[in-house]
Amino acid sequence: MMNIYLLSAFRDNYLFLLHFPQEKMAVVVDPGDPVPVLRKLQELDAELVAILNTHHHWDHVDGNLALQSAFPEVVIYGSQVDRGRIPGQTVFLQDGDRISVGSRQIEVLLVPGHTQGHLAYYFPPQVESTIAQPGAEDGSGDLFCGDTIFSAGCGRLKEGTPEQMWTSLARLRSLPESTRIWCAHEYTLSNLQFALRVDPNNIALQARYQTVQHLRAQQQPTIPTWIELEKRTNPFLRCDQPSIQQQVNQLDPVNTLAALRQWKEQVTG
């Protein structure tokens, strides 16, 4: 059994604590802030055995050393491309590596674009997995993708190219449609506002915007999202569709993605 706890940090970051209650141990994804992680571990009476870093940016890694101090045996995973940029890193991962934590197997995917060494961690479906969020379905895979895919958006191209980002998004888009996406920021509302500029006649997008407005008015998270929903409503995952390409006067997905990113940064950042 694996329970997933969403922890808030900073202005809009999410950290994810993966708890294995039978083993009394836990894993954390992108702990930019150690405080909520330590608090939850104490509440659960769990030992932290691993840190999964998606990339080297401070708001994803600044809690590493404090957590390592509290749990000296913790294994800190990150990309080999980020060697020297992730505090305390002990394991240097490549695309296609597989690691295991508790009873779960994790597939390591290199998804550059936001950064050159950005990783995503994919947990294939397992029937007995559960989740500490209401309304989620058992038996779905889980994707921890940092700042590559966002709910209704994608990350800025800090180090990578539009071609890299499109390749990464297309790769993640090909995962099973029931896969839950645990992205690292609460950007959904502003992302949907931009998406409606790009795709104003998309009925599924309009309905999603109404749902998200209600959730945020109640200060509820919009994460996780899932692959099937993003394929219908996220313009950055649909850059190969003529209706999206026409909005930015482009004829191929890479140039479409580049134009969408530039447009979004001009409008909403």
N, C-alpha and C positions, 0 to 999 in steps of 0.2 A: 504494500500500500504506500502511495506517495500523496501527501497533501501539499498543495501549493498555496502559500500565503503571499499576498501582495502587500508590500510595505511602502509607504510614501516617504519621500525625502526631498529636501530642498524645495524649489518652487513647484516642479511638475515631474520629478523623477519617480520611477517605480523600481524597487528592488524586489527580488523574488526569493523567498525562502522555501526550499523543498524539504519537507519533513517526512522522515521514514519512522513512524511511531513504534513499529515493532522492534526496530534496531536502536531506537532512541538516538538517532543521529540526523543531521541535516546538511544541506548544501545551499549555498547562496549564490545568486547570479547578480553580478555587477553591483557590489556593495560600495557605492560612493560614500555612504555615511554608515559608520559602524553602529551608531547608537540604536536605531530601530532593530537592527539585526540582533545585537546583544540582548536587548529587551525581550524580543520574541523567543530567542533561544532559552533564556531563563524561564520564561512562562511555560515553554514546552518541556523543560528539563532535558534538552537535547544537546549533543556534542556536535560541533561544526567540524565536518571532515573534509570539505572541499569548497573552493571558491571557483566559480566559472566566470571568467572575464571575457566579454565579447570584443572589447577593444580598449585602448589605452587612455581614453579621455578621463580627466580627473573625476568627473561626476559618476564614473563607473568603477573607479579603482582606489579612490582615496581612503577607503575603509580597510583595505587589505592588511596593512601592517598592524593596526589595532586588533583586528580579528586574529591575525597570526600570533600576536602577543598573548591573547586570551586562550588560543588553542594552538600550541606550538606544533602539533602534528598535522595541521591542516595542509592539504595539497592545493596549490594555487595554479590554476590552469589559464593559459592564454596562448595567443598565436606566436609561433616562432618569429614571425615578421615583427612582432612587438618586443622582441628581446631587448631588455634594458629600459623599457618604457612602462612596464607594469610592475608596481612595487611588490617585492616578495615572490615573484613568479618562480615556481619550481618545476613546472612541466610546460614544454614548448610544443604546441600542437601544429599539425599540418592538415590540410584538406584530406578528408577521407579517414582520418583516425577514428577509432572507436574507444570509448572509455566506459567504465561501469561504476556506478555508485549504488550501494545497496543491491537491490534486485533489478535495477534499471540499466539498460544499455543506452548509451548516448552516441549519436552520430555527429561528428564534427564537420561543419561545412564552412569553407572559406568563401566569404561573400564580400569582396572589396567594393568600394564605391564611396562610402562615408569615410573610411580610412582604408589604407592598403592591406592591413592585416586583420580586418574585421572578421570575426567568426560568428556563426550561429550554431546553437546546440539543439539538436532535434532528438526528442524522446519518442520513438515509435509507439504506436498504441499498445496498451497492455490492459486487459480487462479489469484487473483489480485496482488500477490507479483511481484515485479520487481527487477531489479538488475542494479547497476551502473557500470557494466563491459560489454564491447561489446561482442556480439555473444552468450550471455547466453539465455536460454529458460525460458519463464514464466511457472508457474505451476509445477515446480520441487521442491522437498524438499531440505532443506539446512542442512548440518551437519558441526558443528564447533567442531573439534576433537583434537585441540591442537597438541600434539606431539605423538599421537597414530598412526594414518595413516598419512604418508606423500605421496606426489605425487611420485609414483613408489617406495615407501619404507615404513619403519615404524620406530618408535622411538627406541632409545637405552633402554636397560633394566636397568634403574637406580636403581629402588627399587623392581621391580616385577620379575616374573619368566617367562621363555618361555611358560609354560602352560597358565599362566594368559594372556600373550600377544596374544597367538594364539586364546584363547577363545574370547578375546576382538575384534580381527580382524575379526574372523568368525561372530561375532555378528553384527558388522558394515557392513560387506560384505553382510549380508542378507537384508539390507535396499533396497528400490526400486532402480533399476539400474539407473534411471534418477537423483538420489540424487546428488546434488553438494557437493563436499568436500572442505571445507575451512580449510586447514592445516596451521600451524603457521610459517613455514619456507620455504624459496626458496631453496630447495635442489634437484629440479627435474633433472637437468642436470647430476649431479654426481650420483644420484640414478639410472638414466637410463644407465649410463655407467657401473655401477655394474650389473644391471639387464641383460644387454647384455652378460656379462660373464656367468651368470647363465643360460640364455635362448637364445642363439645366433641365433637360427633358427626361432624365433618368428617374423613373418612378421609384425604383428601389433606393436610390440615393436620397430622394426627397423624404421617403418614409424613414430612412435611417437618421436623417437630420432631426426629424421630429422626436425620435426616440432618444437621441443623444442630448438634445436640448433638455428633455425632462430629466434624464439622469444627472446632468451637470447642475441643474437647478436644485437637485436634491443632494448635491456634492457626492455623488456616487461615481465610481470609476467606470470607464468605458472599456477597460481591458479586463479579460482577454477579448480579442476579436477572433475571427477564424478565416481560413483561406477562402472558403466559398463566398463569404460575404465580401471580402476584399476584391475578389475577382469580378464581382458585380458592381462595386461602388468606388473602388480606388482607382483614380485615373492613371496613376503611375504604374499600376499593374496591367493597364490596358493600352499601353503606348503602341501596340501593334494593331489596334483597331482603327479603321478609317475615320470613324466619327470623332475620335480623340485627335487623330493626326490633323484633321481638317481645321480644328480649333486653333492650331498653331502654325498652319500652313506648311506642314512637313509631310514627307512621304515614307519615312522609315522610323522604327521604334527608337533608335538611339538618338536621332536628332529631335524626335518628339519629346523624349524624356528631358533632354537638355533644355529645350524651349519651355517645357512645363516648370522645370526647377527655377529657371530664370524668372518666369512670370510669377511664380509663387513668392519668390524672395522679394520681388518688387511690390507685391500686394500685401503679404502677411508675414514674410520672414521665414 
